[in-house]
């Protein structure tokens, strides 16, 4: 008997109701002080029977109680705890952050379910998978541990026993894993109880297979687009054969190959993880959790299990396009904690933190595994991993869930609207806005932004976090300053999020101090007719852009203005520009674009070269150069060898490509300006 509670004020005394005539092992429920903390677990050391009449000084009502003292830190999962609180039919529950023996792993023991001794083991040291801690590539599994199965070393775990039957006559399997980066045929899990009518095979990269009799059925899913194939996802199946339903991150997908003997899984009995039980199809992926039920769960039960897994591993149920209530997040009691209808427009990259005793869930910090999301939120602080976060939730069923509106987050200038309705002391915000849904939560959090996903954020002293009531008019927003760099993140601590102020965004107090807010797509130059050059460029977005200046050079070093083009000021759509040079340089000419902001800040584009007409000079392209260059104007008969000189006049060895003296390799040269000479003619080469 165990209690998943810890009381910070001393050892708890637990009164356990029990039926008369039965021992303590048959007690069914426990009552205790809810101020106890779930992050430390206690075990029962002694129990004594007592009657209600003794405890209440009242006539006996025919009910007995045990008074139990609990001490220590003990067990895995207490009575009644199950994935999503769904305990009915639970057979086994493997969690990478609990009941894992050794690293490399010799045993992965079940943390719950009726098959309480059905553990996965590996007796051969060379075949044991390793454990990856939650701080390693933390975005992949949302700061949580996972077990690493590798093809090269034939890593696998198994239990070959056929008793008990884990899947019944058509149960449910949930698996948190990633996709084999090679997109191969590797098998993550196989199970067979020995019945010819029951086989299950999960290939994380693309397929779930089941069988009824000699016929096989597959549900094939596509490679992810919103997240990396090395990030966590939920693969699940309920039922067998033609009645099976297959899901990827809660989204159902149909039977692909139905009723074909070719797709009947060829596997051995028992549960095998990391390969096909037949000894082949090793997989290269990680696994965070495996849950098997001996019964087919209902839609409501599936929603509870998958909500638990999605919160723990930072997964968006239904993906960013799954906006219906089908993909709501619920707690172990079925209460909605993220409503996709209420939060319409903010259903991108959903993540959450929370405590749910019914699920044994204590997720203290989270980040969406989706590629486009940069925000982590942590209970009080953000630490190296979820396990390393020592803070505690003050109450059960406490949640902070969040999503975003899909706006740009990589710059503090996104569109003109981002300059409007700002609070005093704040000049601009990013286009992206986040919204939270808070349930039974009143503690502070730390909000962190991955620095790699941002541009134009320095100096960080100018950054502000805005927390607002409506996410539209930010003039009355709470302004949080004090941004700090913590590893790879820029963080704001001590933030309060509530139902009254559920919106937040990143802003700046001085947008002029950040890099130029123009995203240049390209800058090209090409000959037009026999005597002109057309310059073309385009921007993907602009903010505070005043104008462009096109500059020309004969040597790629000294540039002069040849024309000015007015910018669009602010834009979130592609803008195309052009300018014609009517008097270009004969031979090779060089061009670059100077972009000037409204505050006078300047940014230059790359330098491009264009060759026009011909003369008796040497021309080199591309120029500036990085690797191979071609010399235009080489005489058919060379009277003197090619020579190359650096800026100081020293002769530099040259490297023709094969017998072609017109192509040189300059990749090994230091950056600088060089002079090429042959037969008295010269050309300048700029090495970048």
Secondary structure, 3 states (H helix, E strand, C coil): CEECCECCCCCCEEEEEECCCCCHHHCCCCECCCCCECCCCEEEEEEEEEEHHHHHCCCCCCCEEEEEEEECCCCCCCCCCCHHHCCCCEEEEEECCECEECCCCCEECCCCCCCCCCCEECCCHHHCCEEECCCCCCCCCCCCCEEEECCCCCCCEEECCCCCCCCCCCCEEEEEECCCCCCCCCCCEEEECCCCCCEEEEECCCEEEEEECCEEEEEECCCCCCECCCCCEEEEEECCHHHCEEEECCEEECCCEEEEHHHCCCCCCEEEECCECCCECCCCEEEEEEEEECCCCCHHHHHHHHHHHHHHHCCCCCCCCCCCHHHCEECCCCCEEECCCCCCCCCEEEEEEEEEHHHCEEECEEECCECCCCEEEEECCCCCCCCCCCCCCCCCCEEEEEEECCCCCCECCCCHHHHCCCCCCCCEECCCCEEEEEECCCCCEEEEEEHHHCECCCCHHHEEEEEECCCCCHHHCEEECCCEEECCEEEEEEECCCCCCCEEEEEECCHHHCCCCEEEEEEEEEEECCCEEEEEEEEEEEEEEEEEEEEEECCCCCEEEEEEEEEEEEECCCEEEEEEECCCCCEEEEEEEEEEECCCCEEECCCEEEEECCCCCCEEECCCECCEEEEECCCCCCCCCCEEECCCCCEECCCEECCEEEEEECCCCCCEEEEEEECCEEEEEEEC
